[in-house]
């Protein structure tokens, strides 16, 4: 998993992520690229591990 953090809008985070996803996908690899707004729509990413 690769995450990208930037200090302000418009610094190129989305462009960088799109390029990072397109590169291996162009070589035939399976890539699951999704936007920040989609994070909470993915059940596996909303689950938090519990401590015993």
C-alpha distance matrix in Angstrom:
0.0 3.8 6.6 10.1 13.3 16.8 20.2 21.8 21.8 22.3 20.7 18.5 15.0 15.2 16.7 14.2 11.3 13.7 14.6 11.2 10.8 14.5 14.7 13.2 14.5 17.8 17.8 17.6 14.1 12.7 10.2 9.5 9.8 11.4 13.3 13.5 16.6 15.0 12.8 16.0 17.0 14.4 16.1 13.4 11.8 15.3 16.3 16.7 17.4 21.2 23.0 26.0
3.8 0.0 3.8 6.7 10.1 13.4 17.0 18.6 18.7 19.0 17.2 15.0 11.7 12.3 13.8 10.9 8.5 11.5 12.2 9.0 9.7 13.4 13.5 13.0 14.6 17.5 17.9 18.4 15.2 14.3 11.3 10.8 9.8 11.1 12.2 12.3 15.8 15.0 13.2 16.7 18.0 16.1 18.2 16.0 13.7 16.9 18.4 18.6 19.7 23.3 25.1 28.3
6.6 3.8 0.0 3.8 6.7 10.2 13.6 15.3 15.5 16.4 14.7 13.1 9.5 10.6 12.8 10.5 8.3 11.8 13.1 10.6 11.5 15.1 15.8 15.9 17.2 19.9 20.9 21.4 18.4 17.2 13.8 12.5 10.6 10.7 10.7 9.8 13.5 13.5 11.5 14.8 16.8 15.4 17.7 16.0 13.0 15.7 17.6 17.6 19.3 22.7 24.5 28.0
10.1 6.7 3.8 0.0 3.8 6.8 10.4 12.0 12.4 13.0 11.0 9.8 6.3 8.5 10.6 8.3 7.3 11.1 12.2 10.6 12.3 15.4 16.1 17.1 18.4 20.6 22.0 22.9 20.3 19.5 15.9 14.9 12.2 12.1 11.0 10.1 13.8 14.7 13.3 16.6 18.7 18.0 20.6 19.2 16.0 18.3 20.6 20.5 22.4 25.6 27.3 30.9
13.3 10.1 6.7 3.8 0.0 3.8 6.9 9.0 10.3 11.8 9.9 10.0 7.1 10.0 12.3 10.7 10.4 13.9 15.2 14.1 15.8 18.8 19.6 20.8 22.0 24.2 25.7 26.7 24.1 23.1 19.5 18.1 15.3 14.5 12.6 10.7 14.1 15.8 14.3 17.0 19.6 19.4 21.8 20.7 17.2 18.8 21.2 20.7 22.8 25.8 27.3 31.0
16.8 13.4 10.2 6.8 3.8 0.0 3.8 5.7 7.5 8.9 6.8 8.2 6.6 10.0 12.0 11.0 11.8 14.9 16.0 15.6 17.7 20.2 21.1 22.8 24.0 25.7 27.5 28.8 26.5 25.8 22.1 20.8 17.7 16.7 14.3 12.5 15.5 17.8 16.8 19.4 21.9 22.2 24.8 24.1 20.5 21.8 24.4 24.0 26.2 29.0 30.5 34.2
20.2 17.0 13.6 10.4 6.9 3.8 0.0 3.8 7.2 9.4 7.8 10.5 9.8 13.0 14.9 14.3 15.4 18.3 19.4 19.3 21.4 23.7 24.7 26.5 27.7 29.3 31.2 32.5 30.3 29.5 25.8 24.3 21.1 19.8 17.0 14.8 17.3 20.1 19.1 21.2 24.0 24.6 27.0 26.5 22.8 23.6 26.3 25.5 27.9 30.4 31.7 35.4
21.8 18.6 15.3 12.0 9.0 5.7 3.8 0.0 3.8 6.5 6.4 9.4 9.4 11.9 13.8 14.3 15.4 17.7 19.2 19.8 21.5 23.5 24.9 27.0 27.7 29.2 31.5 32.7 30.8 29.9 26.1 24.5 21.0 19.4 16.2 14.2 16.2 19.3 19.1 21.1 23.5 24.7 27.4 27.3 23.7 24.4 27.4 27.1 29.8 32.3 34.0 37.7
21.8 18.7 15.5 12.4 10.3 7.5 7.2 3.8 0.0 3.8 5.8 7.9 8.3 9.7 11.7 13.1 14.1 15.7 17.6 18.7 20.0 21.7 23.5 25.8 26.0 27.4 30.0 31.1 29.4 28.4 24.6 22.9 19.3 17.5 14.1 12.7 14.3 17.5 18.0 20.1 22.0 23.5 26.5 26.8 23.3 24.1 27.4 27.6 30.5 33.3 35.3 39.0
22.3 19.0 16.4 13.0 11.8 8.9 9.4 6.5 3.8 0.0 3.8 5.5 7.5 8.6 9.4 11.3 13.0 14.1 15.5 17.2 18.8 19.9 21.6 24.3 24.5 25.5 28.2 29.6 28.3 27.6 24.0 22.8 19.0 17.8 14.7 14.3 16.0 18.9 19.8 22.3 23.8 25.1 28.3 28.5 25.2 26.4 29.7 30.1 32.9 35.9 37.9 41.6
20.7 17.2 14.7 11.0 9.9 6.8 7.8 6.4 5.8 3.8 0.0 3.8 6.1 8.6 8.9 9.5 11.9 13.6 14.3 15.5 17.8 19.0 20.2 22.8 23.6 24.5 26.9 28.6 27.2 26.8 23.2 22.4 18.8 18.1 15.5 15.0 17.5 20.1 20.3 23.1 24.9 25.6 28.8 28.4 25.1 26.6 29.6 29.8 32.2 35.2 36.9 40.7
18.5 15.0 13.1 9.8 10.0 8.2 10.5 9.4 7.9 5.5 3.8 0.0 3.8 5.6 5.1 6.0 8.5 9.9 10.5 12.1 14.2 15.2 16.5 19.3 19.9 20.7 23.2 24.9 23.6 23.4 19.9 19.3 15.7 15.5 13.4 13.7 16.4 18.4 18.9 22.1 23.4 23.9 27.2 26.7 23.7 25.6 28.6 29.1 31.5 34.7 36.6 40.3
15.0 11.7 9.5 6.3 7.1 6.6 9.8 9.4 8.3 7.5 6.1 3.8 0.0 3.8 5.5 5.2 6.2 8.6 10.0 10.5 12.3 14.2 15.6 17.8 18.4 19.9 22.1 23.4 21.7 21.0 17.4 16.4 12.9 12.5 10.5 10.5 13.6 15.3 15.5 18.7 20.2 20.4 23.6 23.0 20.0 22.0 24.9 25.3 27.7 31.0 32.9 36.6
15.2 12.3 10.6 8.5 10.0 10.0 13.0 11.9 9.7 8.6 8.6 5.6 3.8 0.0 3.8 5.4 5.1 6.0 8.6 9.8 10.5 12.1 14.3 16.5 16.4 17.9 20.5 21.5 20.0 19.1 15.4 14.3 10.6 10.0 8.0 9.2 11.8 13.3 14.2 17.5 18.3 18.8 22.2 22.0 19.3 21.4 24.5 25.5 28.1 31.5 33.8 37.4
16.7 13.8 12.8 10.6 12.3 12.0 14.9 13.8 11.7 9.4 8.9 5.1 5.5 3.8 0.0 3.8 5.5 5.2 6.2 8.6 10.0 10.5 12.4 15.2 15.3 16.0 18.8 20.3 19.4 19.1 15.7 15.5 12.0 12.4 11.1 12.9 15.4 16.5 17.6 21.1 21.6 21.8 25.3 24.9 22.4 24.8 27.8 28.8 31.1 34.6 36.8 40.3
14.2 10.9 10.5 8.3 10.7 11.0 14.3 14.3 13.1 11.3 9.5 6.0 5.2 5.4 3.8 0.0 3.8 5.5 5.2 6.1 8.6 9.9 10.8 13.4 14.3 15.3 17.5 19.2 17.8 17.9 14.6 14.8 11.6 12.7 12.0 13.4 16.5 17.3 17.6 21.3 22.1 21.7 25.0 24.1 21.5 24.2 26.8 27.5 29.4 33.0 34.9 38.4
11.3 8.5 8.3 7.3 10.4 11.8 15.4 15.4 14.1 13.0 11.9 8.5 6.2 5.1 5.5 3.8 0.0 3.8 5.4 5.0 6.1 8.5 10.1 11.8 12.4 14.2 16.3 17.3 15.5 15.0 11.4 11.1 7.9 9.1 9.0 10.7 13.9 14.1 14.4 18.1 18.7 18.1 21.4 20.4 18.1 20.9 23.5 24.4 26.4 30.0 32.2 35.6
13.7 11.5 11.8 11.1 13.9 14.9 18.3 17.7 15.7 14.1 13.6 9.9 8.6 6.0 5.2 5.5 3.8 0.0 3.8 5.5 5.2 6.0 8.7 10.9 10.5 11.8 14.6 15.6 14.5 14.0 10.7 10.8 7.6 9.2 9.5 12.2 14.7 14.6 15.7 19.4 19.4 18.9 22.5 21.8 19.9 22.7 25.5 26.8 28.9 32.6 35.0 38.3
14.6 12.2 13.1 12.2 15.2 16.0 19.4 19.2 17.6 15.5 14.3 10.5 10.0 8.6 6.2 5.2 5.4 3.8 0.0 3.8 5.4 5.1 6.1 9.2 9.8 10.3 12.7 14.6 13.8 14.4 11.6 12.8 10.3 12.6 13.2 15.6 18.4 18.3 19.0 22.8 22.9 22.1 25.5 24.5 22.6 25.6 28.1 29.2 31.0 34.7 36.8 40.1
11.2 9.0 10.6 10.6 14.1 15.6 19.3 19.8 18.7 17.2 15.5 12.1 10.5 9.8 8.6 6.1 5.0 5.5 3.8 0.0 3.8 5.6 5.6 7.4 8.9 10.3 11.9 13.5 11.9 12.5 9.6 11.0 9.1 11.9 13.0 15.1 18.2 17.7 17.8 21.6 21.9 20.6 23.7 22.2 20.4 23.6 25.8 26.7 28.1 31.9 33.8 37.0
10.8 9.7 11.5 12.3 15.8 17.7 21.4 21.5 20.0 18.8 17.8 14.2 12.3 10.5 10.0 8.6 6.1 5.2 5.4 3.8 0.0 3.8 5.6 6.2 6.3 8.6 10.6 11.2 9.5 9.3 6.3 7.7 6.2 9.5 11.5 14.2 16.9 15.7 16.2 19.9 19.6 18.2 21.4 20.1 18.8 22.1 24.3 25.7 27.2 31.0 33.3 36.4
14.5 13.4 15.1 15.4 18.8 20.2 23.7 23.5 21.7 19.9 19.0 15.2 14.2 12.1 10.5 9.9 8.5 6.0 5.1 5.6 3.8 0.0 3.8 5.8 5.0 5.8 8.7 9.9 9.5 10.2 8.1 10.2 9.0 12.1 14.0 17.0 19.4 18.3 19.3 22.9 22.3 21.1 24.4 23.3 22.2 25.5 27.8 29.3 30.9 34.7 37.0 40.1
14.7 13.5 15.8 16.1 19.6 21.1 24.7 24.9 23.5 21.6 20.2 16.5 15.6 14.3 12.4 10.8 10.1 8.7 6.1 5.6 5.6 3.8 0.0 3.8 5.5 5.3 6.8 9.2 8.9 10.8 9.5 12.3 11.6 15.0 16.9 19.6 22.3 21.3 21.8 25.5 25.1 23.6 26.6 25.1 24.0 27.5 29.4 30.6 31.9 35.6 37.7 40.6
13.2 13.0 15.9 17.1 20.8 22.8 26.5 27.0 25.8 24.3 22.8 19.3 17.8 16.5 15.2 13.4 11.8 10.9 9.2 7.4 6.2 5.8 3.8 0.0 3.8 5.3 5.0 6.6 5.4 7.7 7.3 10.7 11.2 15.0 17.5 20.2 22.8 21.2 21.3 24.9 24.4 22.4 25.1 23.3 22.6 26.3 27.8 29.1 30.0 33.8 35.8 38.5
14.5 14.6 17.2 18.4 22.0 24.0 27.7 27.7 26.0 24.5 23.6 19.9 18.4 16.4 15.3 14.3 12.4 10.5 9.8 8.9 6.3 5.0 5.5 3.8 0.0 3.8 5.3 5.1 4.8 6.0 5.9 9.3 10.0 13.6 16.4 19.5 21.6 19.8 20.5 23.9 22.9 21.1 23.9 22.6 22.2 25.7 27.5 29.2 30.4 34.2 36.5 39.3
17.8 17.5 19.9 20.6 24.2 25.7 29.3 29.2 27.4 25.5 24.5 20.7 19.9 17.9 16.0 15.3 14.2 11.8 10.3 10.3 8.6 5.8 5.3 5.3 3.8 0.0 3.8 5.4 7.2 9.4 9.7 12.9 13.2 16.6 19.1 22.3 24.4 22.8 23.8 27.3 26.2 24.6 27.6 26.3 25.9 29.4 31.2 32.9 34.1 37.9 40.2 42.9
17.8 17.9 20.9 22.0 25.7 27.5 31.2 31.5 30.0 28.2 26.9 23.2 22.1 20.5 18.8 17.5 16.3 14.6 12.7 11.9 10.6 8.7 6.8 5.0 5.3 3.8 0.0 3.8 5.8 9.2 10.4 14.1 15.1 18.8 21.5 24.5 26.8 25.0 25.5 29.0 28.0 26.0 28.6 26.9 26.7 30.4 31.8 33.3 34.1 37.8 39.9 42.5
17.6 18.4 21.4 22.9 26.7 28.8 32.5 32.7 31.1 29.6 28.6 24.9 23.4 21.5 20.3 19.2 17.3 15.6 14.6 13.5 11.2 9.9 9.2 6.6 5.1 5.4 3.8 0.0 3.8 6.6 9.0 12.5 14.3 17.9 21.1 24.1 26.1 23.8 24.4 27.6 26.3 24.1 26.5 25.0 25.3 28.9 30.1 32.0 32.7 36.4 38.7 41.1
14.1 15.2 18.4 20.3 24.1 26.5 30.3 30.8 29.4 28.3 27.2 23.6 21.7 20.0 19.4 17.8 15.5 14.5 13.8 11.9 9.5 9.5 8.9 5.4 4.8 7.2 5.8 3.8 0.0 3.8 6.2 9.9 12.0 15.7 19.0 21.7 23.9 21.5 21.6 24.8 23.7 21.3 23.5 21.7 21.9 25.6 26.7 28.4 29.0 32.7 34.9 37.4
12.7 14.3 17.2 19.5 23.1 25.8 29.5 29.9 28.4 27.6 26.8 23.4 21.0 19.1 19.1 17.9 15.0 14.0 14.4 12.5 9.3 10.2 10.8 7.7 6.0 9.4 9.2 6.6 3.8 0.0 3.8 6.8 9.7 13.1 16.6 19.4 21.2 18.5 18.7 21.7 20.3 17.8 20.0 18.4 18.9 22.5 23.6 25.6 26.5 30.2 32.6 35.0
10.2 11.3 13.8 15.9 19.5 22.1 25.8 26.1 24.6 24.0 23.2 19.9 17.4 15.4 15.7 14.6 11.4 10.7 11.6 9.6 6.3 8.1 9.5 7.3 5.9 9.7 10.4 9.0 6.2 3.8 0.0 3.8 6.0 9.6 13.0 15.7 17.8 15.3 15.5 18.8 17.8 15.6 18.2 16.7 16.5 20.1 21.7 23.6 24.8 28.5 31.0 33.8
9.5 10.8 12.5 14.9 18.1 20.8 24.3 24.5 22.9 22.8 22.4 19.3 16.4 14.3 15.5 14.8 11.1 10.8 12.8 11.0 7.7 10.2 12.3 10.7 9.3 12.9 14.1 12.5 9.9 6.8 3.8 0.0 3.8 6.5 10.2 12.7 14.4 11.7 12.0 15.1 14.0 11.9 14.7 13.6 13.3 16.7 18.5 20.7 22.3 26.0 28.8 31.6
9.8 9.8 10.6 12.2 15.3 17.7 21.1 21.0 19.3 19.0 18.8 15.7 12.9 10.6 12.0 11.6 7.9 7.6 10.3 9.1 6.2 9.0 11.6 11.2 10.0 13.2 15.1 14.3 12.0 9.7 6.0 3.8 0.0 3.8 7.0 9.9 11.9 10.0 10.7 14.2 13.5 12.2 15.6 14.8 13.6 16.8 19.2 21.2 23.2 26.9 29.6 32.7
11.4 11.1 10.7 12.1 14.5 16.7 19.8 19.4 17.5 17.8 18.1 15.5 12.5 10.0 12.4 12.7 9.1 9.2 12.6 11.9 9.5 12.1 15.0 15.0 13.6 16.6 18.8 17.9 15.7 13.1 9.6 6.5 3.8 0.0 3.8 6.7 8.2 6.3 7.5 11.0 10.4 9.9 13.5 13.5 11.9 14.5 17.4 19.5 22.0 25.6 28.5 31.8
13.3 12.2 10.7 11.0 12.6 14.3 17.0 16.2 14.1 14.7 15.5 13.4 10.5 8.0 11.1 12.0 9.0 9.5 13.2 13.0 11.5 14.0 16.9 17.5 16.4 19.1 21.5 21.1 19.0 16.6 13.0 10.2 7.0 3.8 0.0 3.8 5.4 5.4 7.1 10.3 10.5 11.1 14.8 15.2 12.9 14.8 18.1 20.0 22.8 26.2 29.1 32.5
13.5 12.3 9.8 10.1 10.7 12.5 14.8 14.2 12.7 14.3 15.0 13.7 10.5 9.2 12.9 13.4 10.7 12.2 15.6 15.1 14.2 17.0 19.6 20.2 19.5 22.3 24.5 24.1 21.7 19.4 15.7 12.7 9.9 6.7 3.8 0.0 3.8 5.3 5.5 8.4 9.9 10.8 14.0 14.5 11.5 12.8 16.3 17.7 20.8 23.9 26.7 30.2
16.6 15.8 13.5 13.8 14.1 15.5 17.3 16.2 14.3 16.0 17.5 16.4 13.6 11.8 15.4 16.5 13.9 14.7 18.4 18.2 16.9 19.4 22.3 22.8 21.6 24.4 26.8 26.1 23.9 21.2 17.8 14.4 11.9 8.2 5.4 3.8 0.0 3.8 5.7 7.1 7.9 10.1 13.3 14.8 12.2 12.6 16.4 18.2 21.6 24.6 27.6 31.0
15.0 15.0 13.5 14.7 15.8 17.8 20.1 19.3 17.5 18.9 20.1 18.4 15.3 13.3 16.5 17.3 14.1 14.6 18.3 17.7 15.7 18.3 21.3 21.2 19.8 22.8 25.0 23.8 21.5 18.5 15.3 11.7 10.0 6.3 5.4 5.3 3.8 0.0 3.8 5.7 5.2 6.8 10.3 11.8 9.9 10.8 14.4 16.8 20.0 23.1 26.4 29.6
12.8 13.2 11.5 13.3 14.3 16.8 19.1 19.1 18.0 19.8 20.3 18.9 15.5 14.2 17.6 17.6 14.4 15.7 19.0 17.8 16.2 19.3 21.8 21.3 20.5 23.8 25.5 24.4 21.6 18.7 15.5 12.0 10.7 7.5 7.1 5.5 5.7 3.8 0.0 3.8 5.4 5.6 8.5 9.3 6.5 7.7 11.2 13.3 16.5 19.6 22.7 26.1
16.0 16.7 14.8 16.6 17.0 19.4 21.2 21.1 20.1 22.3 23.1 22.1 18.7 17.5 21.1 21.3 18.1 19.4 22.8 21.6 19.9 22.9 25.5 24.9 23.9 27.3 29.0 27.6 24.8 21.7 18.8 15.1 14.2 11.0 10.3 8.4 7.1 5.7 3.8 0.0 3.8 5.4 7.1 9.0 6.7 5.9 9.7 12.1 15.6 18.3 21.6 24.8
17.0 18.0 16.8 18.7 19.6 21.9 24.0 23.5 22.0 23.8 24.9 23.4 20.2 18.3 21.6 22.1 18.7 19.4 22.9 21.9 19.6 22.3 25.1 24.4 22.9 26.2 28.0 26.3 23.7 20.3 17.8 14.0 13.5 10.4 10.5 9.9 7.9 5.2 5.4 3.8 0.0 3.8 6.2 9.0 8.2 8.0 11.3 14.4 17.6 20.3 23.9 26.8
14.4 16.1 15.4 18.0 19.4 22.2 24.6 24.7 23.5 25.1 25.6 23.9 20.4 18.8 21.8 21.7 18.1 18.9 22.1 20.6 18.2 21.1 23.6 22.4 21.1 24.6 26.0 24.1 21.3 17.8 15.6 11.9 12.2 9.9 11.1 10.8 10.1 6.8 5.6 5.4 3.8 0.0 3.8 5.6 5.5 6.6 9.3 12.5 15.3 18.4 21.9 24.7
16.1 18.2 17.7 20.6 21.8 24.8 27.0 27.4 26.5 28.3 28.8 27.2 23.6 22.2 25.3 25.0 21.4 22.5 25.5 23.7 21.4 24.4 26.6 25.1 23.9 27.6 28.6 26.5 23.5 20.0 18.2 14.7 15.6 13.5 14.8 14.0 13.3 10.3 8.5 7.1 6.2 3.8 0.0 3.8 5.4 5.3 6.7 10.4 12.9 15.6 19.3 21.8
13.4 16.0 16.0 19.2 20.7 24.1 26.5 27.3 26.8 28.5 28.4 26.7 23.0 22.0 24.9 24.1 20.4 21.8 24.5 22.2 20.1 23.3 25.1 23.3 22.6 26.3 26.9 25.0 21.7 18.4 16.7 13.6 14.8 13.5 15.2 14.5 14.8 11.8 9.3 9.0 9.0 5.6 3.8 0.0 3.8 5.6 5.7 8.8 10.7 13.9 17.3 19.8
11.8 13.7 13.0 16.0 17.2 20.5 22.8 23.7 23.3 25.2 25.1 23.7 20.0 19.3 22.4 21.5 18.1 19.9 22.6 20.4 18.8 22.2 24.0 22.6 22.2 25.9 26.7 25.3 21.9 18.9 16.5 13.3 13.6 11.9 12.9 11.5 12.2 9.9 6.5 6.7 8.2 5.5 5.4 3.8 0.0 3.8 5.6 7.9 10.5 13.9 17.1 20.2
15.3 16.9 15.7 18.3 18.8 21.8 23.6 24.4 24.1 26.4 26.6 25.6 22.0 21.4 24.8 24.2 20.9 22.7 25.6 23.6 22.1 25.5 27.5 26.3 25.7 29.4 30.4 28.9 25.6 22.5 20.1 16.7 16.8 14.5 14.8 12.8 12.6 10.8 7.7 5.9 8.0 6.6 5.3 5.6 3.8 0.0 3.8 6.4 9.8 12.5 16.0 19.0
16.3 18.4 17.6 20.6 21.2 24.4 26.3 27.4 27.4 29.7 29.6 28.6 24.9 24.5 27.8 26.8 23.5 25.5 28.1 25.8 24.3 27.8 29.4 27.8 27.5 31.2 31.8 30.1 26.7 23.6 21.7 18.5 19.2 17.4 18.1 16.3 16.4 14.4 11.2 9.7 11.3 9.3 6.7 5.7 5.6 3.8 0.0 3.8 6.6 9.2 12.8 15.6
16.7 18.6 17.6 20.5 20.7 24.0 25.5 27.1 27.6 30.1 29.8 29.1 25.3 25.5 28.8 27.5 24.4 26.8 29.2 26.7 25.7 29.3 30.6 29.1 29.2 32.9 33.3 32.0 28.4 25.6 23.6 20.7 21.2 19.5 20.0 17.7 18.2 16.8 13.3 12.1 14.4 12.5 10.4 8.8 7.9 6.4 3.8 0.0 3.8 6.3 9.6 12.8
17.4 19.7 19.3 22.4 22.8 26.2 27.9 29.8 30.5 32.9 32.2 31.5 27.7 28.1 31.1 29.4 26.4 28.9 31.0 28.1 27.2 30.9 31.9 30.0 30.4 34.1 34.1 32.7 29.0 26.5 24.8 22.3 23.2 22.0 22.8 20.8 21.6 20.0 16.5 15.6 17.6 15.3 12.9 10.7 10.5 9.8 6.6 3.8 0.0 3.8 6.7 9.7
21.2 23.3 22.7 25.6 25.8 29.0 30.4 32.3 33.3 35.9 35.2 34.7 31.0 31.5 34.6 33.0 30.0 32.6 34.7 31.9 31.0 34.7 35.6 33.8 34.2 37.9 37.8 36.4 32.7 30.2 28.5 26.0 26.9 25.6 26.2 23.9 24.6 23.1 19.6 18.3 20.3 18.4 15.6 13.9 13.9 12.5 9.2 6.3 3.8 0.0 3.8 6.5
23.0 25.1 24.5 27.3 27.3 30.5 31.7 34.0 35.3 37.9 36.9 36.6 32.9 33.8 36.8 34.9 32.2 35.0 36.8 33.8 33.3 37.0 37.7 35.8 36.5 40.2 39.9 38.7 34.9 32.6 31.0 28.8 29.6 28.5 29.1 26.7 27.6 26.4 22.7 21.6 23.9 21.9 19.3 17.3 17.1 16.0 12.8 9.6 6.7 3.8 0.0 3.8
26.0 28.3 28.0 30.9 31.0 34.2 35.4 37.7 39.0 41.6 40.7 40.3 36.6 37.4 40.3 38.4 35.6 38.3 40.1 37.0 36.4 40.1 40.6 38.5 39.3 42.9 42.5 41.1 37.4 35.0 33.8 31.6 32.7 31.8 32.5 30.2 31.0 29.6 26.1 24.8 26.8 24.7 21.8 19.8 20.2 19.0 15.6 12.8 9.7 6.5 3.8 0.0
